[in-house]
């Protein structure tokens, strides 16, 4: 695996990113962090302030002389759109340069959301955001897209995703289409990477450098961060965790998946299949309680039954959480992150799912308890992807 950058940042960009990370910082602190002369640093800060990239934000503590000027990035230098393309819920958000959300909307994806309707939807709401905040097109830096994979990030394409409720999402040049529809430059990465960028931004002052994000929903998706940067492979590896084999000769969820893969035990589809099989074997209390047929035994029904205390639903979700914990432990034992953030529909189905998965993972971690990572539901939760997508655009700014 490799951690890569698409361009070599200029001194201005390095300064800008450092100030964005710190929030507020003085010239002396920047001189300590960078190998620049005082005159060069003064010139760069003056230029960036004149260009509107930075603003002065008061004075720091004096160490004997004049109080130092503090700098921060200018939140209104520009604005960024963050877009989440997912199979169950998608989102669109408008952010300032400090990643403060100005407007965010979420919507349920269904069979009506073909790519054409999806693009019309985001175009309409993007324009509404600009009107609401009295912005013009030139103030928009770009659109960051966090999408379900597999992806061709270089060419801005969604390739062959599974389980989309609407047709037309295969081999879709999503960046090109978004640019044509909105008029704004677009960048693409998978949703797990975007979510991890967003969640890491939310806790950036903790200085955590090694993180793992795992999303459990219609599929399993994961992302790793090492030394503060996303780890990419030679191929988009967002869904690789779902293909981890945890039971030799186990079940197969779909024709292209591995037998005994984690996703065959831990996913919305796996839960539905297991519940329907149990119902056909005579364990049909859920069908009677909620007045549905086996074919109508959807994930939403199962979640409601779980929350209502149905014993079969509890059993199914608990078994899935145990398998999920085993899969998590395997990834953790390879990577040893400081923090593991869990998200997705299964994680948020009930607090018991998160607790069970974390406990099982912890019990199977190599070198526990001297190595004991922190398990978290994250700070941003359902807004993590759109926030991270916006950060991706800011990261690609050329200064």
C-alpha positions in Angstrom: 0.0 0.0 0.0 1.1 3.6 -0.5 0.3 7.0 0.9 0.5 9.4 -2.0 -0.1 13.0 -2.9 -1.2 14.3 -6.2 1.0 17.4 -6.2 3.9 18.9 -4.3 2.5 21.7 -2.1 4.0 25.2 -2.3 5.3 27.0 0.8 2.1 29.0 0.9 0.0 25.8 0.8 2.1 24.2 3.6 1.6 27.3 5.7 -2.1 27.5 4.9 -2.6 23.8 5.8 -0.7 24.2 9.1 -2.7 27.3 10.1 -6.0 25.5 9.2 -5.0 22.6 11.3 -4.0 24.7 14.3 -6.9 27.1 14.2 -4.9 30.1 15.3 -1.2 30.4 15.2 1.5 33.1 15.6 4.4 33.9 13.3 6.9 32.6 15.9 5.1 29.3 16.1 5.2 29.0 12.3 8.9 29.8 12.3 9.5 27.0 14.7 7.6 24.6 12.5 9.1 25.6 9.1 12.6 26.1 7.9 12.0 29.6 6.6 13.8 32.9 7.4 11.9 35.5 9.3 11.8 37.8 6.3 10.4 35.1 4.1 7.8 34.1 6.6 6.7 37.8 7.0 6.5 38.2 3.3 4.4 35.0 2.8 2.0 35.9 5.7 1.6 39.4 4.4 0.9 38.1 0.8 -1.6 35.6 2.1 -3.4 38.2 4.2 -3.6 40.6 1.3 -5.0 37.8 -0.9 -7.7 37.1 1.6 -6.5 33.6 2.4 -5.7 34.5 6.0 -7.0 37.0 8.5 -5.5 38.4 11.7 -7.4 37.1 14.7 -6.1 39.1 17.7 -3.0 38.8 19.8 -1.3 36.0 21.6 0.4 35.9 25.0 3.5 38.1 25.3 6.8 36.6 26.2 8.3 39.9 27.2 7.9 42.1 24.1 5.0 43.0 22.0 2.1 40.6 21.9 2.3 38.4 18.7 -0.3 38.7 16.0 -2.4 35.5 15.6 -3.4 34.3 12.2 -6.2 32.0 11.1 -7.5 31.0 7.7 -10.3 33.3 6.4 -13.5 31.3 6.6 -15.1 33.4 3.8 -12.3 33.2 1.3 -14.4 30.6 -0.5 -17.0 27.9 -0.1 -17.0 24.2 -0.8 -19.7 21.7 -1.6 -19.4 18.2 -0.1 -21.4 15.4 -1.7 -22.0 11.9 -0.4 -23.1 9.2 -2.9 -24.4 6.2 -1.0 -26.8 3.3 -1.4 -29.2 4.1 1.4 -28.8 7.8 2.3 -27.0 10.5 0.3 -26.1 14.0 1.4 -25.1 17.4 0.1 -23.4 20.1 2.2 -22.0 23.7 1.9 -19.0 24.6 4.0 -16.8 27.6 4.5 -13.0 27.2 4.5 -12.9 26.4 8.2 -15.3 23.5 7.5 -18.2 25.1 9.3 -21.4 23.7 7.8 -23.6 26.4 6.3 -26.3 24.0 4.9 -26.6 20.2 4.8 -29.4 18.1 3.4 -29.9 14.3 3.5 -32.2 12.2 1.4 -33.2 8.5 1.1 -31.9 6.8 -2.0 -34.6 4.7 -3.8 -35.4 3.3 -7.2 -36.3 6.9 -8.4 -32.7 8.1 -7.9 -31.2 7.2 -11.2 -28.0 9.2 -12.0 -30.0 11.7 -14.1 -32.4 12.4 -11.2 -29.6 12.4 -8.7 -27.7 15.1 -10.7 -30.8 17.2 -11.1 -31.4 16.9 -7.3 -27.9 18.1 -6.4 -28.0 20.8 -9.0 -31.2 22.2 -7.7 -30.1 22.2 -4.0 -26.7 23.6 -4.8 -28.3 26.6 -6.4 -30.6 26.9 -3.4 -27.6 26.9 -1.1 -26.0 29.7 -3.1 -29.2 31.7 -3.0 -29.8 31.2 0.7 -26.3 32.4 1.6 -26.1 35.1 -1.1 -23.1 33.5 -2.9 -22.0 33.7 -6.5 -20.4 30.9 -8.5 -16.9 32.4 -8.3 -16.9 31.9 -4.5 -17.3 28.2 -4.9 -13.9 26.4 -4.8 -15.3 23.1 -6.0 -17.2 19.9 -5.1 -15.8 17.0 -3.2 -17.5 13.7 -3.8 -17.3 10.7 -1.3 -18.9 7.8 -3.1 -19.6 4.1 -2.8 -16.9 2.1 -4.6 -15.3 0.5 -6.4 -14.0 3.7 -8.0 -11.5 4.9 -10.6 -10.4 8.0 -8.7 -8.0 9.1 -11.3 -10.7 9.3 -14.0 -13.5 10.3 -11.6 -15.7 7.3 -12.2 -18.0 5.1 -10.1 -17.3 1.6 -11.6 -19.6 -1.3 -10.6 -21.2 -0.7 -7.2 -23.5 -3.3 -5.7 -27.0 -2.8 -4.2 -27.9 0.6 -5.6 -31.8 0.7 -5.7 -31.8 2.5 -9.0 -30.3 1.5 -12.3 -27.6 3.3 -14.3 -24.8 3.6 -11.7 -22.2 1.3 -13.4 -19.2 2.9 -15.1 -20.5 6.4 -14.3 -18.2 9.4 -14.9 -19.5 11.1 -11.8 -17.0 14.0 -11.7 -17.5 14.9 -15.3 -21.3 14.8 -14.8 -21.3 16.9 -11.7 -19.0 19.4 -13.3 -21.3 19.7 -16.3 -24.4 20.0 -14.2 -23.1 22.5 -11.5 -20.2 24.3 -13.3 -17.8 23.5 -10.4 -14.6 21.4 -10.5 -15.1 18.1 -8.8 -12.8 15.6 -7.0 -13.6 12.0 -6.1 -12.7 9.6 -3.4 -14.5 6.7 -1.7 -16.9 7.5 1.0 -14.9 5.7 3.7 -11.9 7.8 3.0 -14.0 10.9 3.1 -15.6 9.9 6.4 -12.2 9.3 8.0 -11.0 12.7 6.8 -14.0 14.3 8.3 -13.8 12.5 11.6 -10.1 13.2 11.9 -10.7 16.9 11.3 -13.3 16.9 14.1 -10.6 15.6 16.6 -7.5 17.2 14.9 -6.4 18.9 18.2 -5.9 15.4 19.8 -3.0 14.9 17.4 -4.1 11.3 16.7 -2.1 10.0 13.7 -3.2 6.4 13.1 -6.9 5.8 12.7 -9.3 3.2 11.2 -12.8 3.8 10.0 -15.2 1.0 9.3 -18.8 1.5 7.9 -21.2 -1.4 8.3 -24.4 -1.1 6.3 -25.5 -2.3 2.9 -21.9 -3.3 2.5 -18.7 -3.1 4.6 -16.3 -0.3 3.8 -13.1 0.8 5.5 -10.4 3.4 5.4 -7.0 3.7 7.1 -5.0 6.8 8.1 -1.3 6.7 8.9 0.7 9.7 10.1 -2.3 11.9 9.4 -2.7 10.8 5.7 -5.1 8.4 4.0 -3.5 5.2 3.0 -4.3 4.3 -0.6 -3.7 1.0 -2.5 -3.0 0.5 -6.2 -6.7 -0.2 -6.5 -9.7 1.3 -4.6 -9.8 -0.9 -1.5 -12.8 0.6 0.3 -14.8 -2.7 0.3 -11.8 -5.0 0.8 -12.7 -5.6 4.5 -16.0 -7.2 3.4 -14.1 -9.8 1.4 -12.0 -10.9 4.4 -12.6 -14.6 4.9 -13.6 -15.5 8.4 -15.0 -19.0 7.9 -13.6 -21.5 5.4 -16.3 -22.7 3.0 -18.8 -20.4 4.6 -21.7 -18.7 2.8 -21.4 -16.4 -0.2 -23.4 -13.2 -0.2 -23.3 -12.5 -3.9 -21.8 -14.1 -7.0 -18.6 -12.0 -7.0 -17.9 -12.3 -3.3 -15.7 -14.8 -1.4 -17.2 -17.8 0.3 -17.1 -17.2 4.1 -16.4 -13.5 3.7 -17.2 -11.1 6.5 -19.9 -9.4 4.4 -21.9 -12.7 4.3 -22.3 -12.4 8.1 -22.3 -8.6 8.6 -24.4 -6.5 6.2 -28.0 -5.5 5.7 -28.5 -8.1 3.0 -26.9 -10.9 5.1 -29.3 -10.0 8.0 -32.3 -10.0 5.8 -31.4 -13.4 4.2 -30.8 -15.0 7.6 -34.1 -13.6 9.1 -36.0 -14.9 6.1 -34.4 -18.3 6.4 -35.3 -18.5 10.1 -38.9 -17.5 9.3 -39.3 -20.3 6.8 -38.0 -22.7 9.4 -40.9 -21.7 11.7 -39.3 -18.9 13.7 -42.0 -16.5 12.5 -42.9 -14.3 15.5 -41.6 -11.2 13.7 -43.8 -11.9 10.8 -46.9 -12.2 13.0 -46.0 -9.2 15.2 -45.4 -6.8 12.3 -47.9 -8.4 9.9 -45.4 -9.0 7.1 -44.5 -11.9 4.8 -41.0 -13.4 4.7 -40.3 -11.5 1.5 -41.3 -8.2 3.3 -38.9 -8.9 6.2 -36.7 -6.0 5.4 -33.9 -4.4 7.4 -36.2 -1.6 8.7 -38.6 -4.2 10.1 -35.7 -6.1 11.7 -34.3 -3.0 13.3 -37.7 -2.1 14.8 -38.0 -5.7 16.1 -34.6 -5.4 17.7 -35.4 -2.2 19.4 -38.7 -3.6 20.6 -36.9 -6.5 22.3 -37.8 -9.4 19.9 -35.5 -12.3 20.9 -34.8 -13.5 17.3 -34.0 -10.0 16.1 -31.7 -9.6 19.1 -30.0 -12.9 18.3 -29.5 -12.0 14.7 -28.0 -8.6 15.4 -25.8 -10.0 18.2 -24.4 -12.7 16.0 -23.6 -10.2 13.3 -21.9 -8.0 15.9 -19.8 -10.9 17.1 -18.7 -11.7 13.5 -18.0 -8.0 12.9 -15.8 -7.8 16.0 -13.7 -10.7 14.8 -13.2 -9.0 11.4 -12.3 -5.8 13.2 -9.7 -7.6 15.3 -8.1 -9.0 12.2 -7.7 -5.5 10.7 -6.6 -4.0 14.0 -3.9 -6.7 14.5 -2.4 -5.8 11.1 -2.5 -2.0 11.5 -2.6 -1.2 15.3 -4.4 2.2 15.0 -4.9 4.5 18.0 -8.6 5.1 17.3 -11.2 3.0 15.5 -14.3 4.8 14.4 -17.4 2.8 13.5 -20.3 4.0 11.4 -23.2 2.9 9.2 -26.7 1.5 9.6 -25.8 -1.6 11.6 -23.6 0.3 14.0 -26.4 2.7 14.7 -29.2 0.1 14.8 -28.8 -0.3 18.6 -26.2 0.5 21.2 -25.8 -3.2 21.8 -24.3 -3.7 18.3 -21.5 -1.2 18.9 -20.8 -2.5 22.4 -20.7 -6.2 21.4 -18.5 -5.5 18.3 -16.0 -3.4 20.3 -15.9 -5.9 23.2 -15.3 -8.9 20.8 -12.6 -7.0 18.9 -10.9 -5.9 22.0 -10.8 -9.5 23.4 -9.1 -10.7 20.2 -6.5 -7.9 19.8 -3.0 -9.1 19.9 -0.9 -7.7 22.8 -4.0 -6.5 24.7 -4.1 -4.9 27.3 -0.7 -3.1 26.8 -2.1 -2.1 23.4 -5.7 -0.8 23.9 -7.1 1.3 21.1 -10.1 3.6 21.5 -13.4 2.6 19.9 -15.7 5.5 18.9 -18.9 6.3 17.1 -17.2 9.4 15.8 -18.1 13.1 16.3 -19.7 13.9 12.9 -21.6 10.6 12.3 -23.9 11.0 9.3 -22.2 14.3 8.4 -18.7 12.8 8.2 -18.7 12.0 4.5 -19.8 15.4 3.3 -17.4 17.1 5.7 -14.5 15.0 4.5 -15.4 15.5 0.9 -15.2 19.2 1.4 -11.8 18.9 3.2 -10.6 16.9 0.1 -11.3 20.0 -2.1 -9.5 22.3 0.3 -6.5 19.8 0.3 -6.4 20.0 -3.5 -6.2 23.8 -3.6 -3.2 25.1 -5.4 -1.7 28.2 -3.8 
